[in-house]
Amino acid sequence: MQGILVTGAGGFIGSHLVRYLKKQDCWVRGVDIKRPQWSESEADEFWLLDLRRYRSALLAMVGMDQVYHLAADMGGMGYISFAHADIAANNTAIDINVLGAARQLGVKRLFFSSSACIYPCSIQDTEEDILLKESDAYPAEPQEAYGWTKLHTEHLCQYYREAGHLDTRVARFHNTYGPEGAWEEHDHRAKAPAELCRKVALAKLTGNPEVEVWGDGEQKRSFMWIGDCLEGIVKLMESDYPEPLNIGQARVVTINQLVDIIADIAGIKVEKKHVAGPQGVRSRSADTTLCQQVLKWEPTTPLEEGLVPTYQWIEEQVRTWL
Protein backbone atom coordinates (compact mmCIF):
# COMPACT_ATOMS: atom_id res chain seq x y z
CA MET A 1 0.00 0.00 0.00
CA GLN A 2 1.30 3.44 -0.92
CA GLY A 3 2.11 5.84 1.86
CA ILE A 4 0.35 9.20 1.51
CA LEU A 5 1.38 12.30 3.48
CA VAL A 6 -1.02 15.19 4.06
CA THR A 7 0.68 18.34 5.34
CA GLY A 8 -1.59 20.83 7.06
CA ALA A 9 -3.69 17.87 8.22
CA GLY A 10 -4.83 19.80 11.28
CA GLY A 11 -6.46 22.48 9.15
CA PHE A 12 -9.83 22.72 7.45
CA ILE A 13 -9.14 21.27 3.99
CA GLY A 14 -6.35 19.02 5.26
CA SER A 15 -8.46 17.29 7.91
CA HIS A 16 -11.28 16.73 5.42
CA LEU A 17 -8.77 15.40 2.86
CA VAL A 18 -7.44 12.84 5.34
CA ARG A 19 -10.99 11.59 5.90
CA TYR A 20 -11.64 11.48 2.14
CA LEU A 21 -8.47 9.47 1.44
CA LYS A 22 -9.20 7.02 4.27
CA LYS A 23 -12.60 6.30 2.71
CA GLN A 24 -10.64 5.23 -0.38
CA ASP A 25 -8.65 2.77 1.78
CA CYS A 26 -5.42 4.77 1.54
CA TRP A 27 -2.75 4.66 4.25
CA VAL A 28 -2.35 8.26 5.43
CA ARG A 29 0.08 10.14 7.64
CA GLY A 30 -1.05 13.58 8.76
CA VAL A 31 1.40 16.29 9.77
CA ASP A 32 0.76 19.73 11.25
CA ILE A 33 1.81 21.98 14.12
CA LYS A 34 -1.64 21.39 15.64
CA ARG A 35 -4.29 18.69 15.69
CA PRO A 36 -7.72 19.19 14.08
CA GLN A 37 -9.79 21.41 16.35
CA TRP A 38 -13.25 19.95 15.85
CA SER A 39 -12.79 16.18 15.54
CA GLU A 40 -10.15 13.49 15.89
CA SER A 41 -7.96 12.96 12.84
CA GLU A 42 -8.66 9.74 10.94
CA ALA A 43 -5.04 9.49 9.77
CA ASP A 44 -3.21 6.23 10.42
CA GLU A 45 -0.49 8.38 11.98
CA PHE A 46 -0.70 12.02 13.04
CA TRP A 47 2.58 13.73 13.83
CA LEU A 48 2.98 17.18 15.37
CA LEU A 49 5.83 18.70 13.36
CA ASP A 50 6.93 22.23 12.48
CA LEU A 51 7.65 22.15 8.74
CA ARG A 52 9.54 25.43 8.96
CA ARG A 53 12.38 23.16 10.10
CA TYR A 54 14.00 21.02 7.42
CA ARG A 55 14.60 18.07 9.74
CA SER A 56 10.87 17.97 10.49
CA ALA A 57 10.07 17.95 6.77
CA LEU A 58 12.53 15.09 6.23
CA LEU A 59 11.00 13.09 9.07
CA ALA A 60 7.51 13.64 7.65
CA MET A 61 8.56 12.23 4.25
CA VAL A 62 10.02 8.94 5.48
CA GLY A 63 8.30 6.06 3.67
CA MET A 64 5.93 8.31 1.71
CA ASP A 65 5.10 7.80 -1.99
CA GLN A 66 2.77 10.78 -2.46
CA VAL A 67 2.42 14.14 -0.72
CA TYR A 68 -0.60 16.42 -0.56
CA HIS A 69 0.98 19.67 0.56
CA LEU A 70 -1.60 21.98 2.13
CA ALA A 71 0.37 23.34 5.10
CA ALA A 72 0.49 27.15 5.07
CA ASP A 73 0.27 30.24 7.23
CA MET A 74 -3.04 31.63 6.01
CA GLY A 75 -6.44 32.97 7.01
CA GLY A 76 -9.29 35.22 6.02
CA MET A 77 -9.06 38.81 4.81
CA GLY A 78 -8.72 39.99 8.41
CA TYR A 79 -5.37 38.18 8.54
CA ILE A 80 -3.80 38.07 5.08
CA SER A 81 -4.37 41.80 4.61
CA PHE A 82 -1.89 42.75 7.36
CA ALA A 83 0.32 39.81 8.51
CA HIS A 84 2.60 40.03 5.47
CA ALA A 85 5.97 39.46 7.18
CA ASP A 86 4.87 36.33 9.06
CA ILE A 87 3.06 34.90 6.04
CA ALA A 88 5.99 35.46 3.69
CA ALA A 89 8.60 34.06 6.08
CA ASN A 90 6.59 31.06 7.26
CA ASN A 91 5.24 29.95 3.89
CA THR A 92 8.58 30.36 2.15
CA ALA A 93 10.27 28.18 4.76
CA ILE A 94 7.52 25.54 4.76
CA ASP A 95 7.35 25.21 0.97
CA ILE A 96 11.11 25.09 0.37
CA ASN A 97 11.53 22.47 3.09
CA VAL A 98 8.64 20.28 1.92
CA LEU A 99 9.76 20.27 -1.73
CA GLY A 100 13.39 19.75 -0.80
CA ALA A 101 12.65 16.88 1.58
CA ALA A 102 10.28 15.25 -0.94
CA ARG A 103 13.01 15.36 -3.57
CA GLN A 104 15.67 14.04 -1.18
CA LEU A 105 13.58 11.07 -0.03
CA GLY A 106 12.30 10.09 -3.47
CA VAL A 107 8.61 11.00 -3.23
CA LYS A 108 6.91 10.01 -6.49
CA ARG A 109 4.38 12.85 -6.77
CA LEU A 110 3.52 16.01 -4.83
CA PHE A 111 0.33 18.07 -4.89
CA PHE A 112 0.64 21.77 -4.01
CA SER A 113 -2.35 23.85 -2.93
CA SER A 114 -2.01 27.28 -4.48
CA SER A 115 -4.63 30.02 -4.40
CA ALA A 116 -6.71 32.44 -6.45
CA CYS A 117 -4.72 35.11 -4.59
CA ILE A 118 -1.95 34.65 -7.18
CA TYR A 119 -4.01 36.48 -9.81
CA PRO A 120 -3.27 40.16 -10.57
CA CYS A 121 -5.24 42.49 -8.32
CA SER A 122 -5.60 45.16 -11.01
CA ILE A 123 -7.74 42.99 -13.30
CA GLN A 124 -10.08 42.24 -10.38
CA ASP A 125 -10.71 45.87 -9.44
CA THR A 126 -13.97 46.12 -11.36
CA GLU A 127 -17.72 45.85 -10.89
CA GLU A 128 -17.90 43.27 -13.70
CA ASP A 129 -18.04 39.52 -13.06
CA ILE A 130 -14.41 38.44 -13.43
CA LEU A 131 -13.79 34.81 -14.37
CA LEU A 132 -10.07 34.22 -13.95
CA LYS A 133 -8.31 31.96 -16.45
CA GLU A 134 -5.07 30.22 -15.57
CA SER A 135 -3.28 32.33 -18.21
CA ASP A 136 -4.36 35.54 -16.43
CA ALA A 137 -1.65 35.05 -13.80
CA TYR A 138 0.84 37.13 -15.77
CA PRO A 139 2.06 39.87 -15.75
CA ALA A 140 2.28 39.03 -12.05
CA GLU A 141 0.60 41.21 -9.43
CA PRO A 142 -0.57 38.81 -6.69
CA GLN A 143 -2.53 39.77 -3.60
CA GLU A 144 0.09 40.76 -1.05
CA ALA A 145 2.46 38.30 0.68
CA TYR A 146 0.11 35.32 0.62
CA GLY A 147 -0.36 35.54 -3.14
CA TRP A 148 3.34 36.12 -3.81
CA THR A 149 4.45 33.08 -1.78
CA LYS A 150 1.90 30.86 -3.52
CA LEU A 151 3.02 32.06 -6.95
CA HIS A 152 6.69 31.58 -6.05
CA THR A 153 6.05 27.99 -4.97
CA GLU A 154 4.16 27.31 -8.20
CA HIS A 155 7.44 28.17 -9.94
CA LEU A 156 9.42 25.96 -7.57
CA CYS A 157 7.12 23.08 -8.47
CA GLN A 158 7.65 23.80 -12.17
CA TYR A 159 11.43 23.97 -11.83
CA TYR A 160 11.62 20.76 -9.76
CA ARG A 161 9.45 18.97 -12.29
CA GLU A 162 11.39 20.25 -15.31
CA ALA A 163 14.69 19.25 -13.68
CA GLY A 164 13.37 15.74 -13.06
CA HIS A 165 13.57 16.14 -9.28
CA LEU A 166 9.88 15.71 -8.42
CA ASP A 167 6.59 15.14 -10.25
CA THR A 168 4.21 17.92 -9.16
CA ARG A 169 0.55 18.94 -9.49
CA VAL A 170 -0.74 22.44 -8.65
CA ALA A 171 -4.30 23.59 -7.92
CA ARG A 172 -5.45 27.18 -7.47
CA PHE A 173 -8.27 27.04 -4.92
CA HIS A 174 -11.16 29.51 -4.98
CA ASN A 175 -12.82 30.02 -1.57
CA THR A 176 -13.58 26.60 -0.10
CA TYR A 177 -16.23 26.31 2.63
CA GLY A 178 -17.88 23.61 4.74
CA PRO A 179 -18.31 22.32 8.32
CA GLU A 180 -15.43 21.99 10.78
CA GLY A 181 -13.63 25.11 9.64
CA ALA A 182 -12.62 28.19 11.60
CA TRP A 183 -15.66 30.28 12.55
CA GLU A 184 -14.98 32.09 15.84
CA GLU A 185 -14.95 35.88 15.93
CA HIS A 186 -11.28 36.33 16.76
CA ASP A 187 -9.95 33.40 14.72
CA HIS A 188 -7.99 34.94 11.84
CA ARG A 189 -8.38 31.74 9.79
CA ALA A 190 -12.15 32.18 9.40
CA LYS A 191 -13.29 32.88 5.83
CA ALA A 192 -16.33 34.87 4.68
CA PRO A 193 -18.90 32.01 4.57
CA ALA A 194 -18.04 30.87 8.10
CA GLU A 195 -17.83 34.45 9.44
CA LEU A 196 -21.25 35.25 8.02
CA CYS A 197 -22.77 31.97 9.21
CA ARG A 198 -21.62 32.87 12.73
CA LYS A 199 -23.07 36.38 12.48
CA VAL A 200 -26.40 35.12 11.14
CA ALA A 201 -26.55 32.41 13.82
CA LEU A 202 -25.96 35.06 16.47
CA ALA A 203 -28.72 37.19 14.96
CA LYS A 204 -31.09 34.22 15.11
CA LEU A 205 -30.20 33.06 18.61
CA THR A 206 -30.06 36.52 20.25
CA GLY A 207 -33.02 38.07 18.43
CA ASN A 208 -30.85 40.97 17.19
CA PRO A 209 -31.28 41.00 13.39
CA GLU A 210 -28.23 43.19 12.72
CA VAL A 211 -25.39 41.57 10.74
CA GLU A 212 -22.16 43.46 10.11
CA VAL A 213 -20.78 43.33 6.56
CA TRP A 214 -17.36 44.71 5.65
CA GLY A 215 -17.60 47.44 3.01
CA ASP A 216 -20.69 47.87 0.87
CA GLY A 217 -21.13 44.12 0.45
CA GLU A 218 -21.01 44.30 -3.32
CA GLN A 219 -17.66 42.49 -3.50
CA LYS A 220 -18.10 39.47 -5.77
CA ARG A 221 -16.76 35.98 -5.13
CA SER A 222 -17.33 32.32 -5.99
CA PHE A 223 -17.47 29.70 -3.25
CA MET A 224 -16.67 25.97 -3.52
CA TRP A 225 -18.13 23.20 -1.34
CA ILE A 226 -15.47 21.18 0.50
CA GLY A 227 -16.66 17.92 -1.06
CA ASP A 228 -16.09 19.30 -4.56
CA CYS A 229 -12.67 20.58 -3.51
CA LEU A 230 -11.58 17.15 -2.27
CA GLU A 231 -12.79 15.40 -5.40
CA GLY A 232 -10.94 17.91 -7.57
CA ILE A 233 -7.71 17.54 -5.59
CA VAL A 234 -7.61 13.78 -6.03
CA LYS A 235 -8.65 13.91 -9.69
CA LEU A 236 -5.84 16.38 -10.43
CA MET A 237 -3.32 14.34 -8.43
CA GLU A 238 -4.21 11.23 -10.45
CA SER A 239 -4.11 13.07 -13.79
CA ASP A 240 -1.21 13.66 -16.16
CA TYR A 241 -1.70 17.45 -16.16
CA PRO A 242 1.34 19.20 -14.60
CA GLU A 243 0.41 22.91 -14.95
CA PRO A 244 -1.51 25.05 -12.42
CA LEU A 245 -5.26 24.46 -12.62
CA ASN A 246 -8.23 26.35 -11.18
CA ILE A 247 -10.38 24.32 -8.83
CA GLY A 248 -13.39 26.43 -7.95
CA GLN A 249 -16.93 27.42 -8.81
CA ALA A 250 -17.67 29.71 -11.76
CA ARG A 251 -20.87 31.12 -10.20
CA VAL A 252 -20.46 34.64 -8.80
CA VAL A 253 -22.38 36.12 -5.85
CA THR A 254 -21.97 39.34 -3.92
CA ILE A 255 -21.27 39.26 -0.19
CA ASN A 256 -24.71 40.80 0.32
CA GLN A 257 -26.26 37.91 -1.61
CA LEU A 258 -24.23 35.45 0.46
CA VAL A 259 -25.71 36.95 3.64
CA ASP A 260 -29.23 36.59 2.23
CA ILE A 261 -28.66 32.93 1.28
CA ILE A 262 -27.43 32.13 4.79
CA ALA A 263 -30.31 34.04 6.39
CA ASP A 264 -32.80 32.05 4.27
CA ILE A 265 -31.21 28.81 5.49
CA ALA A 266 -31.45 30.06 9.09
CA GLY A 267 -35.09 31.00 8.51
CA ILE A 268 -34.73 34.64 9.56
CA LYS A 269 -34.66 38.16 8.15
CA VAL A 270 -31.53 40.18 8.84
CA GLU A 271 -30.53 43.83 8.68
CA LYS A 272 -27.13 44.41 7.07
CA LYS A 273 -24.90 46.97 8.78
CA HIS A 274 -22.06 47.98 6.48
CA VAL A 275 -18.87 48.74 8.38
CA ALA A 276 -15.24 49.44 7.58
CA GLY A 277 -13.07 46.35 7.12
CA PRO A 278 -10.69 44.59 4.73
CA GLN A 279 -12.47 43.70 1.51
CA GLY A 280 -9.84 42.33 -0.87
CA VAL A 281 -10.34 42.62 -4.61
CA ARG A 282 -13.65 43.76 -6.03
CA SER A 283 -14.54 40.75 -8.17
CA ARG A 284 -13.07 37.24 -8.35
CA SER A 285 -14.32 33.91 -9.65
CA ALA A 286 -12.91 30.83 -11.36
CA ASP A 287 -12.94 30.18 -15.08
CA THR A 288 -13.38 26.39 -15.05
CA THR A 289 -12.99 25.81 -18.80
CA LEU A 290 -9.55 24.25 -18.50
CA CYS A 291 -10.62 22.16 -15.49
CA GLN A 292 -13.48 20.72 -17.54
CA GLN A 293 -11.12 19.91 -20.42
CA VAL A 294 -8.36 18.37 -18.31
CA LEU A 295 -10.34 16.48 -15.65
CA LYS A 296 -13.65 16.04 -17.49
CA TRP A 297 -15.15 17.45 -14.29
CA GLU A 298 -15.90 20.68 -12.42
CA PRO A 299 -17.38 21.59 -9.02
CA THR A 300 -21.16 21.48 -9.21
CA THR A 301 -22.59 21.66 -5.66
CA PRO A 302 -24.94 24.68 -5.48
CA LEU A 303 -24.07 27.27 -2.84
CA GLU A 304 -27.58 26.98 -1.37
CA GLU A 305 -27.00 23.23 -0.89
CA GLY A 306 -23.48 23.28 0.54
CA LEU A 307 -24.25 26.09 2.97
CA VAL A 308 -26.99 24.07 4.69
CA PRO A 309 -24.68 21.66 6.60
CA THR A 310 -22.13 24.46 6.96
CA TYR A 311 -24.61 26.80 8.64
CA GLN A 312 -26.16 24.03 10.75
CA TRP A 313 -22.76 23.01 12.10
CA ILE A 314 -21.79 26.60 12.91
CA GLU A 315 -25.15 27.31 14.58
CA GLU A 316 -24.52 24.31 16.85
CA GLN A 317 -21.13 25.74 17.82
CA VAL A 318 -22.62 29.18 18.48
CA ARG A 319 -25.36 27.66 20.69
CA THR A 320 -22.68 26.00 22.80
CA TRP A 321 -20.60 29.18 22.88
CA LEU A 322 -23.42 31.53 24.00
KEDOGU-334778 format. One line per 2 residues: number of its first residue (from 0); for each residue x, y, z of C-alpha. Coordinates in Angstrom, 3 decimals. Each point is the difference from the previous one (the first is absolute). Example, Ala and Ser with C-alpha at 12.3 -4.5 7.8 and 13.67 -1.06 7.14 Angstrom:
BEGIN
0) 12.300:-4.500:7.800  1.370:3.440:-0.660 .
This chain:
BEGIN
0) 0.000:0.000:0.000  1.305:3.442:-0.924 .
2) 0.801:2.397:2.789  -1.753:3.360:-0.356 .
4) 1.024:3.101:1.966  -2.395:2.892:0.580 .
6) 1.697:3.145:1.285  -2.267:2.490:1.725 .
8) -2.102:-2.961:1.156  -1.145:1.930:3.062 .
10) -1.621:2.684:-2.137  -3.371:0.243:-1.696 .
12) 0.687:-1.455:-3.455  2.794:-2.252:1.265 .
14) -2.116:-1.722:2.650  -2.818:-0.568:-2.493 .
16) 2.512:-1.322:-2.559  1.332:-2.565:2.484 .
18) -3.557:-1.249:0.563  -0.645:-0.110:-3.769 .
20) 3.166:-2.013:-0.698  -0.728:-2.443:2.828 .
22) -3.403:-0.725:-1.554  1.961:-1.073:-3.091 .
24) 1.987:-2.457:2.157  3.235:2.003:-0.233 .
26) 2.674:-0.109:2.704  0.393:3.599:1.183 .
28) 2.432:1.873:2.205  -1.134:3.440:1.120 .
30) 2.459:2.711:1.012  -0.646:3.446:1.486 .
32) 1.050:2.246:2.867  -3.446:-0.584:1.520 .
34) -2.656:-2.700:0.045  -3.431:0.494:-1.604 .
36) -2.065:2.223:2.264  -3.459:-1.464:-0.499 .
38) 0.456:-3.767:-0.305  2.641:-2.690:0.346 .
40) 2.194:-0.529:-3.044  -0.702:-3.218:-1.901 .
42) 3.620:-0.250:-1.176  1.832:-3.264:0.651 .
44) 2.721:2.149:1.559  -0.208:3.641:1.066 .
46) 3.273:1.713:0.783  0.405:3.445:1.539 .
48) 2.848:1.522:-2.007  1.096:3.530:-0.876 .
50) 0.726:-0.081:-3.739  1.887:3.284:0.218 .
52) 2.841:-2.268:1.140  1.622:-2.139:-2.681 .
54) 0.602:-2.954:2.317  -3.734:-0.099:0.749 .
56) -0.796:-0.019:-3.713  2.460:-2.865:-0.549 .
58) -1.535:-1.997:2.840  -3.494:0.545:-1.410 .
60) 1.054:-1.409:-3.402  1.461:-3.284:1.225 .
62) -1.726:-2.885:-1.810  -2.366:2.250:-1.962 .
64) -0.827:-0.504:-3.692  -2.337:2.978:-0.475 .
66) -0.343:3.355:1.743  -3.020:2.279:0.154 .
68) 1.581:3.258:1.121  -2.582:2.301:1.575 .
70) 1.967:1.369:2.964  0.126:3.806:-0.023 .
72) -0.222:3.093:2.154  -3.316:1.383:-1.219 .
74) -3.398:1.341:1.003  -2.852:2.253:-0.990 .
76) 0.237:3.593:-1.207  0.334:1.179:3.593 .
78) 3.358:-1.814:0.130  1.565:-0.112:-3.460 .
80) -0.567:3.731:-0.466  2.474:0.949:2.753 .
82) 2.217:-2.934:1.148  2.278:0.219:-3.038 .
84) 3.365:-0.573:1.704  -1.096:-3.129:1.884 .
86) -1.814:-1.427:-3.020  2.934:0.561:-2.355 .
88) 2.611:-1.406:2.391  -2.009:-3.000:1.183 .
90) -1.351:-1.111:-3.369  3.335:0.414:-1.741 .
92) 1.696:-2.182:2.606  -2.754:-2.637:0.000 .
94) -0.170:-0.332:-3.790  3.756:-0.119:-0.592 .
96) 0.425:-2.615:2.720  -2.887:-2.191:-1.174 .
98) 1.112:-0.013:-3.649  3.633:-0.522:0.929 .
100) -0.739:-2.865:2.375  -2.370:-1.631:-2.520 .
102) 2.730:0.108:-2.622  2.658:-1.317:2.381 .
104) -2.090:-2.974:1.150  -1.278:-0.980:-3.433 .
106) -3.690:0.912:0.234  -1.703:-0.993:-3.251 .
108) -2.529:2.840:-0.290  -0.855:3.163:1.947 .
110) -3.196:2.063:-0.064  0.318:3.691:0.887 .
112) -2.992:2.082:1.080  0.338:3.429:-1.559 .
114) -2.624:2.746:0.082  -2.073:2.420:-2.051 .
116) 1.991:2.666:1.863  2.770:-0.461:-2.585 .
118) -2.069:1.829:-2.640  0.741:3.685:-0.757 .
120) -1.963:2.332:2.255  -0.363:2.664:-2.692 .
122) -2.145:-2.169:-2.294  -2.339:-0.752:2.920 .
124) -0.625:3.628:0.945  -3.263:0.258:-1.917 .
126) -3.745:-0.273:0.467  -0.187:-2.582:-2.814 .
128) -0.138:-3.753:0.646  3.635:-1.072:-0.371 .
130) 0.620:-3.638:-0.941  3.719:-0.582:0.422 .
132) 1.753:-2.261:-2.503  3.246:-1.744:0.880 .
134) 1.786:2.107:-2.644  -1.076:3.217:1.785 .
136) 2.711:-0.493:2.628  2.484:2.077:-1.969 .
138) 1.221:2.747:0.019  0.222:-0.845:3.701 .
140) -1.679:2.179:2.622  -1.169:-2.392:2.732 .
142) -1.961:0.952:3.098  2.623:0.993:2.551 .
144) 2.366:-2.459:1.729  -2.344:-2.980:-0.060 .
146) -0.476:0.218:-3.763  3.703:0.584:-0.668 .
148) 1.111:-3.039:2.027  -2.548:-2.227:-1.735 .
150) 1.117:1.206:-3.435  3.666:-0.487:0.899 .
152) -0.638:-3.589:1.080  -1.889:-0.674:-3.225 .
154) 3.275:0.854:-1.741  1.983:-2.202:2.371 .
156) -2.298:-2.882:-0.907  0.525:0.718:-3.694 .
158) 3.786:0.166:0.343  0.188:-3.207:2.068 .
160) -2.172:-1.788:-2.536  1.942:1.275:-3.021 .
162) 3.303:-1.000:1.630  -1.324:-3.512:0.626 .
164) 0.198:0.405:3.777  -3.688:-0.430:0.863 .
166) -3.293:-0.569:-1.836  -2.380:2.781:1.095 .
168) -3.659:1.015:-0.327  -1.290:3.499:0.836 .
170) -3.561:1.152:0.728  -1.148:3.594:0.447 .
172) -2.817:-0.144:2.551  -2.893:2.475:-0.060 .
174) -1.662:0.507:3.414  -0.754:-3.418:1.469 .
176) -2.652:-0.288:2.733  -1.647:-2.704:2.111 .
178) -0.431:-1.288:3.580  2.878:-0.335:2.457 .
180) 1.797:3.125:-1.138  1.018:3.083:1.957 .
182) -3.048:2.087:0.950  0.688:1.806:3.289 .
184) 0.021:3.794:0.096  3.672:0.449:0.824 .
186) 1.337:-2.932:-2.039  1.957:1.545:-2.880 .
188) -0.389:-3.200:-2.052  -3.770:0.440:-0.385 .
190) -1.146:0.694:-3.575  -3.032:1.993:-1.152 .
192) -2.579:-2.860:-0.106  0.869:-1.139:3.535 .
194) 0.206:3.575:1.333  -3.423:0.807:-1.415 .
196) -1.519:-3.286:1.189  1.152:0.905:3.517 .
198) -1.456:3.510:-0.253  -3.328:-1.267:-1.337 .
200) -0.149:-2.708:2.685  0.594:2.652:2.648 .
202) -2.757:2.131:-1.511  -2.374:-2.975:0.154 .
204) 0.893:-1.154:3.501  0.135:3.457:1.639 .
206) -2.954:1.554:-1.827  2.168:2.895:-1.238 .
208) -0.434:0.033:-3.804  3.054:2.193:-0.670 .
210) 2.834:-1.626:-1.973  3.229:1.897:-0.629 .
212) 1.388:-0.130:-3.557  3.418:1.378:-0.904 .
214) -0.240:2.728:-2.640  -3.087:0.430:-2.144 .
216) -0.450:-3.749:-0.416  0.127:0.178:-3.767 .
218) 3.347:-1.807:-0.187  -0.437:-3.022:-2.272 .
220) 1.335:-3.493:0.648  -0.571:-3.654:-0.866 .
222) -0.133:-2.624:2.746  0.793:-3.725:-0.272 .
224) -1.461:-2.772:2.180  2.668:-2.022:1.834 .
226) -1.191:-3.263:-1.555  0.564:1.382:-3.496 .
228) 3.424:1.280:1.042  1.094:-3.428:1.246 .
230) -1.214:-1.750:-3.129  1.847:2.507:-2.172 .
232) 3.228:-0.366:1.979  0.108:-3.764:-0.445 .
234) -1.044:0.134:-3.658  2.806:2.463:-0.734 .
236) 2.523:-2.034:1.993  -0.889:-3.111:-2.012 .
238) 0.101:1.840:-3.345  2.903:0.587:-2.367 .
240) -0.492:3.797:0.000  3.039:1.745:1.552 .
242) -0.925:3.706:-0.347  -1.926:2.145:2.537 .
244) -3.751:-0.592:-0.210  -2.966:1.896:1.445 .
246) -2.155:-2.038:2.351  -3.007:2.109:0.875 .
248) -3.538:0.997:-0.855  -0.745:2.285:-2.948 .
250) -3.195:1.417:1.559  0.413:3.514:1.398 .
252) -1.926:1.476:2.945  0.408:3.229:1.940 .
254) 0.699:-0.086:3.723  -3.436:1.542:0.514 .
256) -1.550:-2.894:-1.930  2.027:-2.460:2.068 .
258) -1.473:1.508:3.179  -3.521:-0.359:-1.405 .
260) 0.568:-3.661:-0.957  1.231:-0.801:3.510 .
262) -2.883:1.907:1.601  -2.485:-1.990:-2.114 .
264) 1.591:-3.242:1.216  -0.242:1.257:3.601 .
266) -3.638:0.935:-0.584  0.352:3.644:1.053 .
268) 0.073:3.519:-1.408  3.132:2.014:0.692 .
270) 1.003:3.651:-0.169  3.394:0.578:-1.604 .
272) 2.234:2.561:1.709  2.835:1.014:-2.296 .
274) 3.194:0.757:1.897  3.626:0.702:-0.800 .
276) 2.176:-3.089:-0.458  2.373:-1.758:-2.394 .
278) -1.776:-0.892:-3.221  2.628:-1.371:-2.375 .
280) -0.496:0.289:-3.742  -3.311:1.145:-1.418 .
282) -0.887:-3.011:-2.145  1.461:-3.515:-0.177 .
284) -1.242:-3.330:-1.300  1.403:-3.074:-1.713 .
286) -0.030:-0.655:-3.716  -0.435:-3.787:0.028 .
288) 0.387:-0.580:-3.749  3.442:-1.561:0.302 .
290) -1.067:-2.089:3.004  -2.866:-1.444:-2.051 .
292) 2.362:-0.803:-2.874  2.755:-1.550:2.112 .
294) -1.979:-1.881:2.657  -3.309:-0.446:-1.846 .
296) -1.496:1.408:3.205  -0.748:3.230:1.866 .
298) -1.481:0.913:3.402  -3.784:-0.108:-0.185 .
300) -1.425:0.183:3.546  -2.353:3.019:0.185 .
302) 0.871:2.589:2.640  -3.509:-0.293:1.463 .
304) 0.578:-3.746:0.484  3.518:0.043:1.426 .
306) -0.772:2.816:2.428  -2.736:-2.024:1.729 .
308) 2.308:-2.404:1.902  2.555:2.798:0.367 .
310) -2.485:2.334:1.679  -1.545:-2.763:2.105 .
312) 3.401:-1.026:1.350  0.968:3.592:0.816 .
314) -3.359:0.707:1.666  0.627:-2.996:2.266 .
316) 3.393:1.428:0.971  -1.494:3.442:0.660 .
318) -2.742:-1.518:2.211  2.688:-1.661:2.108 .
320) 2.073:3.175:0.086  -2.815:2.352:1.123 .
